[in-house]
Amino acid sequence: AKLAALEGADAALPVGSGMAAIALTLLAFAANGDHIVAADALYGGTLTLLTRELPRLGI
């Protein structure tokens, strides 16, 4: 609640890294059968997440 208030948001979810934030966001919005369109210049292991891990979930 304090973090959300500090940022002027309704809610907040602190995570340990930028990669964790990216993974949580993609997993929250994408489901089996969905496609994700992304640029070729991506942060950290995002390309690996998109090309190796999410396909195992059907995304």
RODO-2510 file (C-alpha; in nm, 4 decimals, decimal comma):
residues 59
     n   res          X          Y          Z
     1     a     0,0000     0,0000     0,0000
     2     k     0,2836     0,2398     0,0789
     3     l     0,4577     0,1752    -0,2537
     4     a     0,1338     0,2283    -0,4442
     5     a     0,0696     0,5517    -0,2551
     6     l     0,4223     0,6705    -0,3229
     7     e     0,3700     0,6124    -0,6955
     8     g     0,0153     0,7498    -0,6958
     9     a    -0,1261     0,4119    -0,8024
    10     d    -0,4167     0,1975    -0,6851
    11     a    -0,1916    -0,1049    -0,6283
    12     a     0,1685    -0,2157    -0,6644
    13     l     0,3575    -0,5439    -0,6826
    14     p     0,7266    -0,5187    -0,6011
    15     v     0,9496    -0,7714    -0,7776
    16     g     1,3164    -0,8574    -0,7434
    17     s     1,4309    -0,7641    -1,0931
    18     g     1,3358    -0,6125    -1,4259
    19     m     1,3242    -0,9589    -1,5805
    20     a     1,0810    -1,0735    -1,3121
    21     a     0,8601    -0,7732    -1,3879
    22     i     0,8636    -0,8528    -1,7602
    23     a     0,7860    -1,2216    -1,7039
    24     l     0,5021    -1,1461    -1,4602
    25     t     0,3489    -0,8930    -1,6975
    26     l     0,3610    -1,1254    -1,9976
    27     l     0,2236    -1,4192    -1,7994
    28     a    -0,0557    -1,2030    -1,6560
    29     f    -0,1814    -1,0927    -1,9973
    30     a    -0,0953    -1,3810    -2,2326
    31     a    -0,2633    -1,7207    -2,2410
    32     n    -0,2318    -2,0456    -2,4314
    33     g    -0,2790    -1,9744    -2,8021
    34     d    -0,1899    -1,6046    -2,7773
    35     h     0,0836    -1,4388    -2,9800
    36     i     0,3208    -1,1680    -2,8577
    37     v     0,4662    -0,9165    -3,1021
    38     a     0,7923    -0,7607    -2,9842
    39     a     1,0815    -0,5547    -3,1149
    40     d     1,4108    -0,7275    -3,1885
    41     a     1,6031    -0,5134    -2,9362
    42     l     1,4821    -0,6414    -2,5984
    43     y     1,5862    -0,6150    -2,2335
    44     g     1,7940    -0,8915    -2,0776
    45     g     1,6639    -1,2428    -2,1229
    46     t     1,3335    -1,1328    -2,2713
    47     l     1,4156    -1,2822    -2,6108
    48     t     1,4897    -1,6154    -2,4436
    49     l     1,1639    -1,5909    -2,2491
    50     l     0,9711    -1,5215    -2,5698
    51     t     1,1407    -1,7818    -2,7881
    52     r     1,2091    -2,0685    -2,5463
    53     e     0,9991    -2,0497    -2,2317
    54     l     0,6620    -1,9051    -2,3331
    55     p     0,6225    -2,1444    -2,6300
    56     r     0,6288    -2,4292    -2,3761
    57     l     0,3085    -2,2736    -2,2368
    58     g     0,1555    -2,2443    -2,5827
    59     i     0,2204    -1,8701    -2,6062
***
